Structures are given as structure tokens and as C-alpha cells.
Amino acid sequence: MQPGGMNEEEKEYLDDEEHNPLLSKVIERNIRTIIRLRVKAANKRNLQDRIADAITSFSGHIVFVYVHIVWFGGWIIVNTGKLGVHPFDPFPYGLLTMIVSLEAIFLSTFVLISQNQLSEESEYRTNLNLQIGLLTEHEVTRVLQMLDAIQEQMGIENDKDSDLADLEMETKPEDVLSEIERLQQMALKRKKFRNRNQR
């Protein structure tokens, strides 16, 4: 393993500087950065998380279904007594039911463990997207303000119907969130009011 948890093949791929002529260098750099972040997140997972992921991955494939069909079919056939074997779990197959119930409990736990990890990674990416979006909005607002100043210096008048003044206002996330919340509350109140009037 290389520093940062990457093996030789991953490091070689990520450090490959060969340029794809169909993509800009910025896009290629961004793709490599995203892959590095994913590899880093995968390598930070402990042994228990990796086991949970492996079990969840296996249980999500059709092979898992085939294994259970063979297992259940074989169990039922052996316990009919027709193969010359004394039934150890006769109908209604209480032992099989208990084993399958335990398997379902553990399987659902492994799925939840994997889902929690995916949720954390998703939250991290969402936070990153939010930060980049806020930075972009700030930069665009600043550029519009600079263009407006240049336009004034050159004596060019703004179109009266233009949305430029609105676009030049700095957008504060807390203001946007409070407006979304206010409108959602109003929509809920209207819905409750309509429901009461329909009764």
C-alpha cells in the first residue's frame, strides 16, 4: 500500500498526466480529485464496515437468491424423508424458520451499516456542493457588480426592465432558507385549511 492507502495501480491511474483532448484540463483535474476523494473514503473504512459492505453487496446479487433457492429446496427435500434420511426438521420447518429469521435480522443490520456510511459520504458531498455553490454565487454577484461599475464609467444606461439590480444583490443562505421555510409553512396551513373545509 502507498501512502494514503492507495495501491500502485490506483496511484498510477490517478497520477497519469496524459491529457484527453476531448476534455479540458480543469475537468480532468476535477475527475481525478473526485476519484482520489472516493478512494480515500473507501480506504478509511474499518474492517467491520468492509465486511458489512461485502455482505450487503453479495446479498444484492441474483446469486444470493439462487443460493437460497437451492438451500431451501434441499432442506425441504431432505426433511420429507424420501431420500432415506431421517427428517431433522419436519414440516412446518421450525428450525429453518428460526435460521431464516436470524439471517434477516443480521442482513438488515448489515444493510443499515452500509446505508449509514453512504449517507455520511452523501452528506459530505452535499456540504461540498453547497460551499462551491455559495462561492460561485458570491463570485458571480461580484462580477455583475464590477460589470455594472464598468458600464457606469462608460456611460451606458441599464435597461429599465433588466433583472440586473436583483442579480447584483448578495444572496445570504440564511435568508433563502428562512424564505423556503416560510413558504412551506404557508403551504401546510393552506392544506390544513382546505382539508378542514372539505369535511
SULNORJO-V832080 format. One record per backbone hydrogen bond with DSSP energy under -0.5 kcal/mol. CO is the residue of the C=O (numbers start at 0). NH is the residue of the N-H. If there is no record, write none. Layout:
co->CO nh->NH
co->CO nh->NH
This chain:
co->1 nh->4
co->2 nh->5
co->5 nh->1
co->6 nh->10
co->7 nh->11
co->8 nh->12
co->9 nh->13
co->10 nh->14
co->11 nh->15
co->12 nh->15
co->18 nh->20
co->19 nh->22
co->23 nh->27
co->24 nh->28
co->25 nh->29
co->26 nh->30
co->27 nh->31
co->28 nh->32
co->29 nh->33
co->30 nh->34
co->31 nh->35
co->32 nh->36
co->33 nh->37
co->34 nh->38
co->35 nh->39
co->36 nh->40
co->37 nh->41
co->38 nh->42
co->39 nh->43
co->40 nh->44
co->41 nh->44
co->45 nh->49
co->46 nh->50
co->47 nh->51
co->48 nh->52
co->49 nh->53
co->50 nh->54
co->51 nh->55
co->52 nh->56
co->53 nh->57
co->54 nh->58
co->55 nh->59
co->56 nh->59
co->57 nh->60
co->57 nh->63
co->60 nh->63
co->60 nh->64
co->61 nh->65
co->62 nh->66
co->63 nh->67
co->64 nh->68
co->65 nh->69
co->66 nh->70
co->67 nh->71
co->68 nh->72
co->69 nh->73
co->70 nh->74
co->71 nh->75
co->72 nh->76
co->73 nh->77
co->74 nh->78
co->76 nh->79
co->76 nh->81
co->77 nh->80
co->80 nh->83
co->89 nh->92
co->89 nh->93
co->92 nh->96
co->93 nh->97
co->94 nh->98
co->95 nh->99
co->96 nh->100
co->97 nh->101
co->98 nh->102
co->99 nh->103
co->100 nh->104
co->101 nh->105
co->102 nh->106
co->103 nh->107
co->104 nh->108
co->105 nh->109
co->106 nh->110
co->107 nh->111
co->108 nh->112
co->109 nh->113
co->110 nh->114
co->111 nh->115
co->112 nh->116
co->113 nh->117
co->114 nh->118
co->115 nh->119
co->116 nh->120
co->117 nh->121
co->118 nh->122
co->119 nh->123
co->120 nh->124
co->121 nh->125
co->122 nh->126
co->123 nh->127
co->124 nh->128
co->125 nh->129
co->126 nh->130
co->127 nh->131
co->128 nh->132
co->129 nh->133
co->130 nh->134
co->131 nh->135
co->132 nh->136
co->133 nh->137
co->134 nh->138
co->135 nh->139
co->136 nh->140
co->137 nh->141
co->138 nh->142
co->139 nh->143
co->140 nh->144
co->141 nh->145
co->142 nh->146
co->143 nh->147
co->144 nh->148
co->145 nh->149
co->146 nh->150
co->147 nh->151
co->148 nh->152
co->149 nh->153
co->150 nh->155
co->151 nh->154
co->158 nh->161
co->162 nh->166
co->163 nh->167
co->164 nh->168
co->165 nh->168
co->169 nh->171
co->170 nh->172
co->171 nh->174
co->171 nh->175
co->172 nh->176
co->173 nh->177
co->174 nh->178
co->175 nh->179
co->176 nh->180
co->177 nh->181
co->178 nh->182
co->179 nh->183
co->180 nh->184
co->181 nh->185
co->182 nh->186
co->183 nh->187
co->184 nh->188
co->185 nh->189
co->186 nh->190
co->187 nh->191
co->188 nh->192
co->189 nh->193
co->190 nh->194
co->191 nh->195
co->192 nh->196
co->193 nh->197
co->194 nh->198
co->195 nh->198
